[in-house]
Structure formats: structure tokens, C-alpha cells
Amino acid sequence: MKAIMLTRTLLVLLFLMPLAVIWAQQPAVSKSSRLKADTGVTADPNAALWKGAPAVFTEISARGELQPGHKTEIRSRWTPDYLYFLFICPYNELFLKPELDAVNETNRLWNWDVAELFVGADFVNIHQYREYQVSPRAEWVDLDIDRKEPKPEGGWLWNSGFTVAAKIDEANKVWYGAMKIPMKSITSNPVKSGVEFRANYYRIQGPPPKKVFIAWQATGGNHHIPEKFGLLRLVD
């Protein structure tokens, strides 16, 4: 009888182990709530655009290391035509590009303080995704990324048509960066509630050698490890 019970226990464990592995591998989910209508983008966290928006928080690096004093909040909204993001970014010391250009795209903006969204709609060719960045002074860059077959000039000549807004609260040492991204720059398919994208959120902050890196989902290395991205889910 004991042998039978032991056998049954082993069978149950063998059945549950694959499920445990599957559960452990489920990616984290951030949510974007639907807007009734499109609107202009604003970096004011108290604006109607951002009230009630779902949020995620992070204060770790891409390697999973705690980054005290840099707990970042990311909020998101969506419509069938646009995806909206607000990054709320505490800082110790800003590191800004000396020559400000908030009109034209700034290649290599990631050398200074930025907030970044990496997002992809293709769950098969996960090495293909888009990158959007905004600085504390509303400088911007967008990139078409292909990790297997890199695009000319690193993909920055691609233009998504996204717009940005930003503001710096020097008294409280927080800056705000907002994005309004055409949905068609991410996917050619119509979107609705329940649609998911592969996504990760990052920040680069401060001057070298004190530069701080923040990530929503730790990749274990650099930012461009799409296998470690989480999910962005559109909800009502």
C-alpha cells in the first residue's frame, strides 16, 4: 500500500513540475487603459490623460540590482490609433546634452538622461521591435530594431511619427517624460482590448561614472535582450 501511495505521489509531482516551470516562466504584465478619445500629449502627471492610468514601478537595473532613490513609475493609456506613456523619474543629478534640440531627432540620445520604451508586436520574430526615447527636455529619438539583421545607421533613420512632452521639477528632483506613439508604428493590425505587445521600460540617468540604469524587467545584461521583456496588455 505504501508503495502504491509513493508511486501516486511521484506521478502527481511529475505532473505538477512542468506546470511549475510554465508558471515560473510567465512574463510580467503591465497594463494600458483605454481612452475615450485621442488627445494631445502632456507631461503633467495630474492631467486628465493620466488620471486612473494603470502604472508599474521599478527601482532595479537590467541586471536586477537595486537602484535606491530612483523608483520610476510608468503609466499608460491607449486608443485604436495611439499609445500613450508617462515616465515619472526621480533623480539625483541630471546629465543633459549640452546642445538642446527638441525639434529634430537626436541620435544617440541614450548617452544622456532618457526614458525608454522597447515594444514589439511580433511574438515569433522577437528580435524585431521598436524603441522610443524621451529626455527631460523633450528631446527624442525612435529606432527600428532588428537584432539579427541591424538596420542602416542602427535603425534611427526610421520615423515613427511619435510626439513627446517633458518637464523637470527641480525642487523635488523629479522629471516627467511623455510619449504619444502612433499605433501603426508598432503594428499594422487593428488593436482592441486584450491585445498584448512585448515590452520593457528603461531609464538612463546621471553623469559618468555615476550613471544609473533602471529597468522594469531585468534582462541579466544590456537592454537589448528581448527574450526577457515583459508584456504590455491593452485593457478597457
N, C-alpha and C positions, 0 to 999 in steps of 0.2 A: 504493500500500500504506500509506504514512504517513497519507494522508487517511482511509483506512478505519479505521486504528487510532485516529486522533484522534476520529473520529466515535463509535467504540465507547466510548472513554474519556469523552466528553461524555455519552453515554447513561447510562453507569454512574453518573456524578456526578449527573445529573439524577434518577436513580432513588434514589440514596442521600440526597440533600439533604432530601426530605420526611421520611425516616426519622430523620435527624439532628435535624430540628425537633421531631418527635414525642418522641424520646428526651430532648431538652433540656427539654421541657415536662412530663415526668413528675414528679408531686409527690413530695416526700419522704415516707417511710413510718415511722411509729412503731408499735410492736407492744405488744399486751396479751396476757399468757399466762393460760391457763385455770386457775382454782382448782377443787379437787375439791368444795368446799362453801363456802357463804357464811359469813362471819364478821363480827365487829364491826370497825369501822374504828379504826386506830391510827396515830399519827404517829411511832412508834418505828421507825426505819429497819432495826433489827436483828430486828424481829418476823418470825415465820414468814410472815405475809402478804406481806412484801416480799422475802423471800429468793428469789433466782432470777428476780425480775420483770424483764422487759426494760426498758431505760432509754434515754432520749435526753438529750443535753446541749446547752445553748446558752449563749452569752455575747454575743449581739448584740441590737440593738434592732430594732424593727419596720422601721426604715429601713436595717438591715443594718450599723449601726455597732457596733464592738467595745465591750463594756462590761466592762473589766478588773475583776477581783475579784468578779464576780457570776455565775460559771459555775453555772448552775442544772441540776439533774438532775430528770427526771420519770420515775417508774416507774408501771407499770400492770398490773392483773390484771382478770379478768372471770369471771363465771358467766352462765348464761342470764338471771338476774334482776338482776344488779348489775354496775356498772363501778366499779373502784377506782383511785384515783390517789394518788401521794405526790409532793409537790414538796419538794426539798431546796434551800434558798435561802440562800446566803452573803450577808451584808450588811455595810455599813459603819456605818450608823446607822438605827435603826428609826424609823418615823413612824407612831404608833398613834393611833387615835381616842380622845379624852380620856374619853368615857363608854363604858365597856365594857358590851356586851350580847351575850353568847354564846348567849342563848336565843332571842331574837326576831330576825327578819331585819333586816339593816342596809342600808337603801337608800343608794346612793352610797358603798358601801364602798370603791370604787375611788379615792376621794380620799385613802386611806391605803395602807399596805403591804398588798398582796394577791398571791395566786397565782390565776391564771385559766385555766379550760378553756373553749374555744369548740368546740362539736361539733354537727354536723348529719348527719342520715340521708338527707336529700333531695338527690340529685345533679342534679336538674333545677331545682328552686326553691332555688338555693344561698343566696339572700338570707334564707332561713328557717333558724334554728339556735338552739341553747340556750347559755346562758352560766352558768357556775358559779364562784363565788369563795369563797376562804377566807383569813382573816387570820392573822397569827402568834399571835393569842389565841383562835382558833376562832370568830370572828365569821363570818357567812356572808350571801350573797345569791345568788339564782338568777333568771335572766331569760329570757323567751321573746322572741327577737329576730326581727323582720321588717324588713329594711332598706327595703323598698318601701312597706309599709303598717304603720308603727310601732304597736305595741300601746299601749293606755291606760297611762299612768304609766310609759312606757318598757319595759313588759313585766315589771316586778319584782313585780307583784301575783300573777303566776303562781307556783305552788308545785310543785316537782318532788318533794318528799319526801326530798331527799338529806340526808345527815348528814356532819359534819366532825369532825376532831380536829386539834390543833396543839400544838406545844411550841417553846420558844425555848431554845437553847443559848447563853447569853450569853458563856461562857468562850471558845467557839470562833467566836462571831459567825455562827451558822447557825440558821435557823428551819425547822421542818418543818410542812407543811400537808397533810392527807389528806382525801380525799373518798370517800364511798360513795354512788353515784348509781343510783337505780332505772333499769334498762334501759328500762322502759316510758315514762320521761320523755323518752327520746331517740327511740325508735321503737316503733311498735305491732306490728312484725313480729317473729316469733321469730328469735333470733340463733344462730349456730353458728360454728365455726372457719372462717375465711376471709372473714367479713363485714367490710366496711370502712365507716368513717364519715369524713366530712370534719372535720378538727380542727386547732386551733392552741392553743399554750400560751403564756401570758404571765406576766410579773410587773411590778408597780409597786412601787418601793422608795425610801425616803428622803424627807426633807422638801424642800419647795420652798425655794430654787430649784435644789437639788441632786438633784432627783427623777430616778431612773434607771428606764428602761423596758427590759424584756428580752422577747424573743420567740423562739419556736422557729423559725418560718418568717417571714422578713422579708416584710412586705406592701408596703413602699415608702411607707407613710403611717401612718394610725391602725390600731388593732387590728381594726376592723370592715371589712375588705376580704376577703370570703370567697373571692374568685377566687384568692387567694394562700395559702389554707390548705393544709396537708399532709393526709396520710391516717393514720388510726388503724386498724390491722388486728388482728382477733381471731385468736389462734393457740393451738394446743394446747400 
